[in-house]
Amino acid sequence: MKYWQARKLSLRKFKRLCGVKRQTFRLMVRLVKAQQKLKKKPGRPNKLIIENQILITLQYWREYRTYFHIAQDWKISESTVYRLVRKVENILIKSRKFSLPGKKKLLDSSLDKNLILMDVMESPIEKPKKHQKRFYSGKQGEHTLKTQVVLEQKTLKIMCLEHGKGRIHDFRLFKNSGIKFCKLVKIIADKGYQGIAKIHERSETPIKKPKQGKLTKAQKKYNRELNRLRIVVEHVNRRLKIFKILSYRYRNRHRRFGLRTNLIAGIYNHELAL
């Protein structure tokens, strides 16, 4: 579907097609056009208008089809699709319009009344040729890349992300990230973060069932109440995984995975304010 066809769709259908709202799409167009004007030597003009270039990029994230299949639909070469996707991604990142607040924001005392939620989502990858054990996740039973999501419970805004290989434990990923919180902030995380209270006093995790034992009714009730607060982060993970590049088996080089995840998270944050 070309842009002249997509623009006729309703707001709901446009969002379903691209994964972003029409206002966000127009902002992306303005950013890419502004960058094009800054070029001293623009070179040979592209056959595709800017709107179609961005539509191809969103199509790639949203559907995660191969460059070959997208190229066949648009009657261009695979290499052209590859270059367009990378070009648009780089422009959007450099614009800083879709940047996350970052780790330093978590030290802000203004967050003292907010709950901070943490969770780890996993994206499957193709079986690596080397160092397979480093990427194997026993929990998922396959090779994965992990993404730690830190967000505000009240605003649902993602504060920062951290990435690691599938084998690394959730709590180890947190310690490696070097994240520090304001002392007054309350943290809620899942069972994978057992021991976080030693690092940050105001943190809570569900009570684990003891070996050959059972949880009391009070402990079960506590876990349910905690999970009611924590479930929000699962919903956010689902909204990120609307872009199939994060939920399908990731085929690309791993070093660009973090860049794309941060960009998609930044777009998610941007759309919260719309």
C-alpha positions in Angstrom: 0.0 0.0 0.0 1.4 3.4 -1.1 1.0 6.5 0.9 -1.6 8.0 -1.4 -3.7 4.9 -0.5 -2.8 4.9 3.2 -3.8 8.5 3.7 -7.4 7.6 2.8 -7.7 5.2 5.7 -9.4 6.1 9.0 -7.2 7.0 12.0 -7.8 3.5 13.5 -6.9 1.6 10.3 -3.9 3.8 9.7 -2.6 3.0 13.2 -3.2 -0.7 12.5 -1.3 -0.5 9.3 1.7 1.4 10.4 1.8 0.9 14.2 1.9 4.7 14.7 -0.7 7.5 14.8 -1.0 9.8 11.8 0.4 12.8 13.8 3.5 10.8 14.6 3.9 9.8 10.9 3.7 13.5 9.9 6.3 14.4 12.4 8.6 11.7 11.0 8.1 13.1 7.5 9.0 16.6 8.7 12.2 15.3 10.4 13.4 13.4 7.3 12.5 16.4 5.0 14.4 18.8 7.2 17.5 16.5 7.2 17.3 16.2 3.4 17.4 20.0 3.0 20.6 20.2 5.1 22.5 18.0 2.6 25.1 20.0 0.6 25.2 17.4 -2.1 21.8 15.8 -2.3 22.8 13.5 -5.1 20.4 11.7 -7.4 16.8 12.1 -6.2 15.1 9.0 -4.8 12.3 7.5 -6.9 10.2 7.2 -3.7 8.8 10.3 -2.0 9.7 10.8 1.7 6.2 9.6 2.8 6.7 6.2 1.1 10.3 5.9 2.5 8.9 6.2 6.0 6.0 3.9 5.2 8.5 1.2 4.1 10.5 1.6 7.4 7.3 1.3 9.5 6.2 -1.6 7.4 9.5 -3.4 8.1 9.2 -2.8 11.9 5.5 -3.6 12.0 5.4 -6.8 9.8 9.1 -7.7 9.9 9.0 -9.3 6.4 12.2 -9.8 4.6 13.8 -7.0 2.5 13.1 -9.2 -0.6 9.4 -9.4 0.0 9.0 -5.7 0.7 11.2 -4.9 -2.4 8.9 -7.0 -4.6 5.8 -5.0 -3.4 7.4 -1.7 -4.1 9.2 -2.7 -7.3 12.7 -1.7 -6.0 15.8 -3.7 -5.1 16.5 -5.4 -1.7 19.6 -3.1 -1.2 17.4 0.0 -1.7 15.0 -1.2 1.0 17.9 -1.9 3.3 19.4 1.6 2.7 16.1 3.3 3.2 15.3 1.6 6.5 18.8 2.4 7.9 18.6 6.0 6.6 15.2 6.7 8.2 16.2 5.1 11.5 19.4 7.1 11.7 17.6 10.4 11.0 14.9 9.7 13.6 17.5 8.8 16.3 19.7 11.9 15.6 16.7 14.2 15.8 16.3 13.2 19.5 12.5 13.7 19.2 12.1 10.0 20.2 14.7 9.9 23.0 14.0 8.2 26.3 14.4 10.3 29.6 17.4 8.1 30.6 18.9 6.8 33.8 19.7 10.2 35.3 15.9 11.0 35.3 15.5 8.2 37.9 17.5 10.2 40.4 15.1 13.1 40.2 13.3 13.7 43.5 10.1 14.7 41.7 9.5 11.0 41.1 9.2 10.3 44.9 5.4 9.9 44.7 5.5 7.6 41.7 5.9 3.9 41.5 8.6 2.6 39.2 8.0 -0.8 37.6 10.7 -3.1 36.1 10.4 -6.1 33.9 12.4 -8.0 31.3 11.0 -8.9 27.9 12.7 -11.4 25.6 13.0 -11.4 21.8 13.9 -14.7 20.1 16.8 -14.7 17.7 18.2 -17.1 15.2 20.6 -19.8 16.6 24.0 -18.1 16.8 27.0 -19.7 15.0 29.3 -18.9 18.0 28.8 -18.6 21.8 25.4 -20.2 21.7 25.2 -20.8 25.5 25.5 -17.0 26.1 22.2 -16.4 24.3 20.2 -19.5 25.4 17.4 -18.6 27.8 16.3 -21.5 30.0 13.0 -19.8 30.7 12.1 -19.5 27.1 13.8 -22.6 25.9 15.4 -20.8 23.0 18.1 -18.2 22.1 17.0 -14.7 22.9 18.0 -11.1 23.5 16.7 -9.5 26.8 15.4 -6.0 27.2 14.9 -4.5 30.7 12.0 -2.0 30.7 11.9 0.6 33.5 8.7 2.8 33.5 6.5 5.0 35.7 3.4 3.2 36.9 1.2 6.4 36.8 2.1 7.8 33.4 3.1 4.5 31.7 6.2 6.4 30.4 9.3 4.3 29.7 12.3 5.8 31.5 15.1 3.7 30.1 16.0 0.3 28.6 18.9 -2.0 29.1 19.9 -4.9 26.9 21.6 -8.3 27.5 22.0 -11.8 26.1 19.4 -14.5 26.8 21.4 -16.4 29.4 22.0 -13.5 31.8 19.7 -13.4 34.9 17.2 -10.6 35.2 18.8 -9.4 38.5 22.3 -9.6 37.0 21.1 -7.5 34.0 19.8 -4.9 36.5 23.1 -4.7 38.4 25.1 -4.5 35.1 22.9 -1.6 33.9 24.2 0.6 36.8 20.7 2.1 37.3 20.3 4.1 40.5 17.1 5.4 42.0 16.1 8.4 44.2 15.9 7.0 47.8 12.2 8.0 48.1 11.1 6.1 44.9 9.3 2.9 45.4 10.3 0.0 43.1 8.1 -3.0 42.2 9.5 -5.9 40.2 8.9 -9.6 39.6 10.5 -12.7 41.2 13.5 -12.4 38.9 14.6 -9.4 41.0 14.9 -11.2 44.4 17.6 -9.4 46.4 17.0 -5.9 45.0 15.9 -4.7 48.5 19.6 -4.9 49.5 20.4 -2.3 46.8 17.3 -0.1 47.1 15.4 -0.3 50.4 12.0 0.8 49.0 11.6 -2.1 46.6 9.1 -5.0 46.6 9.0 -8.3 44.8 6.6 -11.2 45.1 7.2 -13.8 47.9 8.7 -17.0 46.5 7.2 -20.3 47.5 9.7 -22.1 49.8 11.1 -25.5 48.8 8.7 -28.3 49.9 6.5 -25.7 51.5 3.4 -23.5 50.8 2.6 -19.8 50.9 0.2 -18.6 53.6 -3.1 -16.9 52.7 -1.6 -13.6 53.7 1.4 -14.1 51.4 -0.8 -15.1 48.5 -2.9 -12.0 49.0 0.3 -9.8 49.1 1.5 -11.3 45.9 -1.9 -10.7 44.2 -1.9 -7.1 45.3 1.6 -6.6 44.0 0.8 -8.2 40.7 -2.1 -5.9 40.2 0.3 -3.0 40.3 3.0 -4.7 38.3 0.7 -6.0 35.4 0.9 -2.6 33.8 4.5 -3.2 32.6 3.3 -6.4 30.8 0.8 -4.3 28.9 3.5 -1.9 27.9 5.7 -4.8 26.7 2.7 -6.0 24.6 2.4 -2.5 23.0 6.1 -2.5 22.1 5.7 -6.0 20.6 3.0 -4.7 18.2 6.1 -4.1 16.1 6.9 -7.7 15.0 10.6 -6.9 14.8 10.6 -7.3 18.6 8.4 -10.3 18.9 9.3 -12.4 15.8 12.6 -14.2 15.5 15.2 -11.4 15.1 17.3 -12.0 11.9 19.5 -8.9 11.9 22.8 -8.1 13.5 22.5 -7.8 17.3 24.3 -4.5 17.6 21.4 -2.7 15.9 18.7 -4.4 18.1 19.2 -2.0 21.0 19.0 1.0 18.7 15.7 -0.1 17.2 14.2 -1.0 20.6 15.0 2.4 22.0 13.6 4.1 19.0 10.3 2.1 19.1 10.1 2.8 22.9 10.7 6.5 22.2 7.8 6.5 19.6 5.6 4.8 22.2 6.4 7.6 24.7 5.7 10.3 22.2 2.3 8.9 21.4 1.3 8.9 25.1 1.2 12.7 24.9 -1.0 12.8 21.8 
